[in-house]
């Protein structure tokens, strides 16, 4: 019940700034591409490796990612268009504020689009 209240509160209000550097979720894709030397286009075409990849396709996307069952917050914030977050925990929860504005890859598979402007909750089990 506490987890449900935390999820509701996290997405009902203006999302907080990104989690501190101790977060287990990867930094935005733009930061990743600079360090690897790959172009942004190459990095965004192959989600690869992580159990969860979330890519924002609209101006702003509210995203909340937590590990399960401990509910440790991996990311809670607003992503900008083109930004990508990756997480690779055995079990995770994902809540997006606009399910039509994000690409969600779970275990490398693109998930069906949701309805624009509608919240959607995903449960991820790493395979």
C-alpha positions as CSV (number, residue, x, y, z in Angstrom):
1,X,0.0,0.0,0.0
2,X,2.8,2.4,0.9
3,X,4.4,1.7,-2.5
4,X,1.1,2.5,-4.3
5,X,0.8,5.8,-2.4
6,X,4.4,6.7,-3.2
7,X,3.8,6.0,-6.9
8,X,0.6,8.1,-6.9
9,X,2.3,11.0,-5.1
10,X,5.3,10.9,-7.4
11,X,3.2,11.2,-10.5
12,X,0.4,13.4,-9.3
13,X,2.7,16.3,-8.5
14,X,5.4,18.0,-10.6
15,X,8.2,15.4,-11.0
16,X,11.3,16.0,-8.9
17,X,14.7,16.6,-10.4
18,X,16.7,13.5,-11.5
19,X,17.9,11.2,-8.8
20,X,21.4,11.9,-7.4
21,X,24.5,10.2,-8.8
22,X,24.0,7.2,-6.5
23,X,21.0,6.1,-8.6
24,X,21.3,2.7,-10.2
25,X,19.6,3.9,-13.4
26,X,22.0,5.0,-16.2
27,X,22.4,8.7,-17.0
28,X,20.7,10.3,-20.0
29,X,21.7,8.9,-23.4
30,X,23.4,12.2,-24.4
31,X,25.9,11.7,-21.6
32,X,26.4,8.1,-22.6
33,X,27.1,8.9,-26.3
34,X,29.7,11.5,-25.4
35,X,31.7,9.0,-23.4
36,X,31.5,6.3,-26.0
37,X,32.1,8.4,-29.0
38,X,29.1,7.0,-30.9
39,X,26.7,9.4,-32.6
40,X,23.3,10.1,-30.9
41,X,21.5,8.4,-33.8
42,X,23.5,5.2,-33.5
43,X,22.9,5.0,-29.7
44,X,19.1,5.6,-30.1
45,X,18.5,2.9,-32.7
46,X,19.7,-0.1,-30.6
47,X,18.3,-0.3,-27.1
48,X,20.6,-3.3,-26.3
49,X,21.6,-4.9,-23.0
50,X,19.4,-3.4,-20.3
51,X,16.2,-5.0,-19.1
52,X,14.5,-1.6,-19.4
53,X,15.0,1.2,-21.8
54,X,12.7,4.3,-21.8
55,X,13.0,6.9,-24.6
56,X,11.0,10.1,-24.5
57,X,9.5,11.1,-27.9
58,X,7.7,14.3,-26.9
59,X,8.8,17.5,-25.3
60,X,8.4,16.3,-21.7
61,X,7.8,12.8,-20.1
62,X,7.3,12.2,-16.4
63,X,9.0,8.9,-15.5
64,X,9.3,6.9,-12.3
65,X,11.4,3.8,-12.1
66,X,11.9,1.7,-9.0
67,X,13.3,-1.7,-8.1
68,X,11.0,-4.3,-6.8
69,X,10.2,-5.5,-4.1
70,X,12.4,-3.0,-2.2
71,X,10.9,0.0,-4.0
72,X,14.3,1.7,-4.2
73,X,13.9,4.7,-6.5
74,X,16.1,4.4,-9.6
75,X,14.8,7.5,-11.3
76,X,12.0,10.0,-10.7
77,X,11.9,13.0,-12.9
78,X,11.1,14.6,-16.2
79,X,12.8,13.5,-19.4
80,X,13.2,15.7,-22.4
81,X,12.6,14.8,-26.0
82,X,15.2,12.3,-27.2
83,X,16.5,11.5,-23.7
84,X,16.8,7.9,-22.8
85,X,17.0,6.1,-19.4
86,X,18.2,2.5,-18.9
87,X,17.9,0.3,-15.8
88,X,19.0,-3.3,-15.3
89,X,17.6,-4.7,-12.1
90,X,16.1,-8.2,-11.8
91,X,12.6,-6.8,-11.1
92,X,11.4,-3.2,-11.6
93,X,8.3,-1.0,-11.8
94,X,7.9,1.8,-14.3
95,X,5.3,4.5,-14.3
96,X,5.1,6.9,-17.2
97,X,2.8,10.0,-17.2
98,X,2.2,10.0,-21.0
99,X,2.2,6.4,-22.3
100,X,1.8,7.6,-25.9
101,X,4.9,9.8,-25.7
102,X,7.5,7.2,-24.8
103,X,9.1,4.2,-26.3
104,X,9.4,1.4,-23.7
105,X,11.7,-1.5,-24.3
106,X,11.5,-4.5,-21.9
107,X,14.1,-7.1,-22.4
108,X,14.9,-5.7,-25.8
109,X,11.3,-5.7,-27.1
110,X,9.4,-2.6,-27.9
111,X,6.1,-2.5,-25.9
112,X,2.8,-1.4,-27.5
113,X,2.1,2.3,-27.4
114,X,-0.3,3.6,-24.8
115,X,-2.8,6.4,-25.2
116,X,-1.5,9.9,-25.4
117,X,-1.7,11.8,-22.1
118,X,-2.6,8.6,-20.1
119,X,-0.5,7.2,-17.3
120,X,0.7,3.6,-17.7
121,X,2.3,1.2,-15.2
122,X,4.7,-1.5,-16.3
123,X,6.2,-4.4,-14.2
124,X,9.5,-5.6,-15.5
125,X,11.1,-9.0,-14.9
126,X,14.6,-9.3,-16.4
127,X,15.0,-12.3,-18.6
